[in-house]
Amino acid sequence: MKNTAGGAEVARTTTTNARVGAVALAASAFITLLLSHVSASLAPLRLLTLALSAFAAWSFCDEMGLRKPLNRAGFVVFIMAMAAKLELILGVDRASAGRYGVLFASFLLLSLVFWSAAFLHRQRTLKVVGAVGLVVSLTPILALVVGHLVVGAGAFLGVSALLSAGQGGALDTSFLTLVERLFGLWGYAAAWLLWRGHIRSAATVS
C-alpha cells in the first residue's frame, strides 16, 4: 500500500508482528473496556487481560522502536502499572489498596503520555493521534497532581476519593475505571495504526 505525502510516495508495509500486536492490542482494549462495566471480580479473566495487554504493549513498542527513549520509558512504566494492577486483582489489605490504585493509575497514564509523545515525532496521521492522546492523558495526571495540593480538587473525576484511599480509606475505583477506559480507547487507535501499517511506515521513513 502506498501513501502520498509531501510529493513523495511512502510504502506502508505491515509485518506479522504488527498484525499480531494489533489484534492483541484491540482484544485487550475491548476486554478492558468491557470489564470496566463489570463489578464482579472475574480475577482469572482480568489476569489474562493483563498478560494480553503486556504482550500487546511489547509488540507495539517493538514496532515503534524499543531502543528509542520515549517508547522504552512508556513500556517500563506500563509494566509497573500492570504489576500494581496485579496486586489489586490478587487482593491486598485495605490500607495498601489505595496506594496501589494511585500507582496503577498514574503509571498507566504516564505510559500513554510517553507513547503519545513518541507519535508526535512521526508522520501527520500519528501526530494527530499523539496530540489527542497527550491532551487526554495529561488532563487526569494534572488532576492527580492538583488533588495532592488542593483538598477536594478533582472530585468530579474521583481523584480526591482515590487519594483518600491512598491514606488508608476505602478504595473508590471510579478514577481507576476512567483511566482504564482511556487506555482502552487509546488501544483501539494504536491497534488501527498498527494494522494499517502507519507505525511501520513511520519507523522506516527517513
C-alpha positions as a Python dict, from the first residue, in 0.01 Angstrom:
ca = {
    (1, 'M'): (0, 0, 0),
    (2, 'K'): (125, 350, -78),
    (3, 'N'): (57, 688, 74),
    (4, 'T'): (149, 1017, -90),
    (5, 'A'): (280, 1287, 144),
    (6, 'G'): (481, 1595, 56),
    (7, 'G'): (519, 1485, -305),
    (8, 'A'): (688, 1155, -211),
    (9, 'E'): (534, 811, -210),
    (10, 'V'): (588, 605, 102),
    (11, 'A'): (511, 233, 107),
    (12, 'R'): (305, 121, 403),
    (13, 'T'): (402, -232, 494),
    (14, 'T'): (260, -439, 776),
    (15, 'T'): (472, -705, 941),
    (16, 'T'): (339, -1021, 1102),
    (17, 'N'): (446, -879, 1439),
    (18, 'A'): (241, -565, 1370),
    (19, 'R'): (-69, -764, 1276),
    (20, 'V'): (-41, -989, 1581),
    (21, 'G'): (24, -686, 1801),
    (22, 'A'): (-276, -504, 1653),
    (23, 'V'): (-507, -797, 1722),
    (24, 'A'): (-371, -839, 2076),
    (25, 'L'): (-399, -466, 2145),
    (26, 'A'): (-754, -444, 2010),
    (27, 'A'): (-858, -754, 2206),
    (28, 'S'): (-705, -631, 2531),
    (29, 'A'): (-862, -287, 2481),
    (30, 'F'): (-1204, -444, 2418),
    (31, 'I'): (-1185, -671, 2723),
    (32, 'T'): (-1055, -385, 2938),
    (33, 'L'): (-1347, -163, 2835),
    (34, 'L'): (-1590, -450, 2890),
    (35, 'L'): (-1457, -531, 3237),
    (36, 'S'): (-1471, -163, 3334),
    (37, 'H'): (-1851, -201, 3330),
    (38, 'V'): (-1846, -518, 3543),
    (39, 'S'): (-1827, -503, 3922),
    (40, 'A'): (-1774, -878, 3972),
    (41, 'S'): (-1420, -995, 4049),
    (42, 'L'): (-1363, -1226, 3749),
    (43, 'A'): (-999, -1250, 3859),
    (44, 'P'): (-889, -1515, 3604),
    (45, 'L'): (-1020, -1309, 3311),
    (46, 'R'): (-865, -989, 3449),
    (47, 'L'): (-529, -1163, 3493),
    (48, 'L'): (-547, -1296, 3138),
    (49, 'T'): (-623, -944, 3016),
    (50, 'L'): (-314, -812, 3195),
    (51, 'A'): (-96, -1072, 3026),
    (52, 'L'): (-252, -995, 2687),
    (53, 'S'): (-203, -622, 2742),
    (54, 'A'): (164, -672, 2830),
    (55, 'F'): (216, -881, 2515),
    (56, 'A'): (36, -620, 2304),
    (57, 'A'): (242, -337, 2453),
    (58, 'W'): (563, -528, 2381),
    (59, 'S'): (460, -583, 2017),
    (60, 'F'): (359, -217, 1985),
    (61, 'C'): (690, -91, 2127),
    (62, 'D'): (881, -335, 1908),
    (63, 'E'): (723, -177, 1601),
    (64, 'M'): (770, 176, 1734),
    (65, 'G'): (1135, 106, 1820),
    (66, 'L'): (1204, -15, 2172),
    (67, 'R'): (1553, 135, 2161),
    (68, 'K'): (1405, 485, 2148),
    (69, 'P'): (1380, 654, 2492),
    (70, 'L'): (1012, 752, 2484),
    (71, 'N'): (896, 407, 2374),
    (72, 'R'): (1122, 237, 2629),
    (73, 'A'): (1007, 467, 2910),
    (74, 'G'): (644, 405, 2820),
    (75, 'F'): (697, 30, 2829),
    (76, 'V'): (872, 39, 3168),
    (77, 'V'): (602, 243, 3343),
    (78, 'F'): (332, 34, 3171),
    (79, 'I'): (477, -287, 3317),
    (80, 'M'): (490, -119, 3659),
    (81, 'A'): (124, -23, 3619),
    (82, 'M'): (39, -384, 3530),
    (83, 'A'): (229, -506, 3837),
    (84, 'A'): (24, -272, 4059),
    (85, 'K'): (-298, -389, 3894),
    (86, 'L'): (-190, -749, 3950),
    (87, 'E'): (-163, -683, 4323),
    (88, 'L'): (-509, -525, 4327),
    (89, 'I'): (-661, -824, 4148),
    (90, 'L'): (-494, -1079, 4375),
    (91, 'G'): (-600, -880, 4679),
    (92, 'V'): (-416, -651, 4918),
    (93, 'D'): (-512, -513, 5257),
    (94, 'R'): (-737, -209, 5273),
    (95, 'A'): (-459, 26, 5383),
    (96, 'S'): (-246, -63, 5081),
    (97, 'A'): (-518, -85, 4814),
    (98, 'G'): (-539, 291, 4769),
    (99, 'R'): (-162, 324, 4724),
    (100, 'Y'): (-161, 50, 4460),
    (101, 'G'): (-454, 225, 4293),
    (102, 'V'): (-267, 555, 4274),
    (103, 'L'): (40, 375, 4141),
    (104, 'F'): (-161, 191, 3875),
    (105, 'A'): (-349, 499, 3755),
    (106, 'S'): (-50, 734, 3746),
    (107, 'F'): (186, 490, 3575),
    (108, 'L'): (-70, 378, 3316),
    (109, 'L'): (-137, 744, 3233),
    (110, 'L'): (237, 810, 3212),
    (111, 'S'): (279, 527, 2962),
    (112, 'L'): (11, 686, 2741),
    (113, 'V'): (187, 1022, 2774),
    (114, 'F'): (523, 876, 2663),
    (115, 'W'): (376, 680, 2373),
    (116, 'S'): (162, 972, 2259),
    (117, 'A'): (467, 1199, 2272),
    (118, 'A'): (654, 943, 2059),
    (119, 'F'): (375, 970, 1799),
    (120, 'L'): (447, 1343, 1770),
    (121, 'H'): (784, 1261, 1612),
    (122, 'R'): (622, 1065, 1328),
    (123, 'Q'): (415, 1147, 1020),
    (124, 'R'): (96, 1351, 1024),
    (125, 'T'): (-150, 1068, 1098),
    (126, 'L'): (42, 968, 1409),
    (127, 'K'): (96, 1332, 1511),
    (128, 'V'): (-281, 1385, 1527),
    (129, 'V'): (-338, 1071, 1736),
    (130, 'G'): (-40, 1163, 1955),
    (131, 'A'): (-165, 1516, 2016),
    (132, 'V'): (-511, 1394, 2118),
    (133, 'G'): (-364, 1117, 2334),
    (134, 'L'): (-128, 1361, 2502),
    (135, 'V'): (-406, 1603, 2597),
    (136, 'V'): (-642, 1328, 2714),
    (137, 'S'): (-377, 1152, 2927),
    (138, 'L'): (-224, 1468, 3072),
    (139, 'T'): (-558, 1600, 3200),
    (140, 'P'): (-613, 1330, 3466),
    (141, 'I'): (-243, 1345, 3558),
    (142, 'L'): (-279, 1716, 3628),
    (143, 'A'): (-591, 1635, 3830),
    (144, 'L'): (-385, 1390, 4038),
    (145, 'V'): (-112, 1648, 4097),
    (146, 'V'): (-358, 1924, 4187),
    (147, 'G'): (-552, 1680, 4405),
    (148, 'H'): (-239, 1627, 4614),
    (149, 'L'): (-207, 2002, 4664),
    (150, 'V'): (-567, 2121, 4697),
    (151, 'V'): (-822, 1945, 4918),
    (152, 'G'): (-1130, 1844, 4720),
    (153, 'A'): (-970, 1909, 4381),
    (154, 'G'): (-1054, 1658, 4110),
    (155, 'A'): (-1361, 1532, 4296),
    (156, 'F'): (-1560, 1516, 3971),
    (157, 'L'): (-1307, 1264, 3832),
    (158, 'G'): (-1288, 1061, 4151),
    (159, 'V'): (-932, 1179, 4219),
    (160, 'S'): (-996, 1300, 4574),
    (161, 'A'): (-1158, 969, 4666),
    (162, 'L'): (-862, 775, 4527),
    (163, 'L'): (-612, 993, 4712),
    (164, 'S'): (-815, 948, 5029),
    (165, 'A'): (-795, 572, 4978),
    (166, 'G'): (-419, 614, 4946),
    (167, 'Q'): (-422, 739, 5303),
    (168, 'G'): (-593, 423, 5426),
    (169, 'G'): (-958, 483, 5337),
    (170, 'A'): (-1185, 257, 5134),
    (171, 'L'): (-1080, 228, 4771),
    (172, 'D'): (-1306, 415, 4528),
    (173, 'T'): (-1248, 271, 4180),
    (174, 'S'): (-1421, 547, 3978),
    (175, 'F'): (-1093, 714, 3877),
    (176, 'L'): (-929, 377, 3805),
    (177, 'T'): (-1222, 293, 3579),
    (178, 'L'): (-1179, 622, 3394),
    (179, 'V'): (-809, 555, 3339),
    (180, 'E'): (-875, 201, 3215),
    (181, 'R'): (-1131, 331, 2967),
    (182, 'L'): (-885, 590, 2840),
    (183, 'F'): (-633, 311, 2788),
    (184, 'G'): (-896, 104, 2607),
    (185, 'L'): (-979, 386, 2365),
    (186, 'W'): (-612, 464, 2308),
    (187, 'G'): (-551, 93, 2249),
    (188, 'Y'): (-812, 88, 1973),
    (189, 'A'): (-641, 380, 1797),
    (190, 'A'): (-295, 225, 1830),
    (191, 'A'): (-425, -112, 1708),
    (192, 'W'): (-570, 51, 1396),
    (193, 'L'): (-239, 227, 1327),
    (194, 'L'): (-53, -100, 1363),
    (195, 'W'): (-292, -293, 1143),
    (196, 'R'): (-285, -29, 867),
    (197, 'G'): (93, -14, 867),
    (198, 'H'): (119, 352, 969),
    (199, 'I'): (359, 278, 1254),
    (200, 'R'): (588, 60, 1042),
    (201, 'S'): (599, 317, 763),
    (202, 'A'): (673, 590, 1016),
    (203, 'A'): (964, 389, 1152),
    (204, 'T'): (1121, 337, 812),
    (205, 'V'): (1079, 680, 656),
    (206, 'S'): (1385, 899, 687),
}
